[in-house]
């Protein structure tokens, strides 16, 4: 699987303008909540941690080999792999 090409977390809302999300480490702007939807902020800020947690889940399921269709965790494993692949597409 390709390595992600995003700015590493953690991310936080900009203190001066909370429409923007910035990297805590590099201070780079990550995203702008132009829509003004306050519900987007927490999800965007959690994205790096969610990505890493999903990587751990997929790897843990694969420790015993790829799950066969119809077995425990197969659908979740497939969905996790698809989401990770989508996250690294350019």
Steps between C-alpha positions, in 0.01 A plus 500: 500500500627847417612729780264789574595841363325711759644735758555301816270568793402612740292776344304774675278795426690821437479714814456824304258372235318176590391452138851364439664183623877495549772250576605527864861414408561695179228770534403427135140558399333165438142589412250781493145447621353737242159343537490625855381157617639469853452122492782469242769628736522208743497243220774682308711542813467127576593387146868414568411295808211329321731406212759355737238307699357352180850394391544319832158330466571377147847374597363324809234319298766400244726351770320168446487545123240677291152410625294294257161622379232419753743474790526731798632847417506443123261785407659737752850409378401562138339834590808600699737415215281692255491806725878493549553470123266791439687712754831467313369553146623817338 
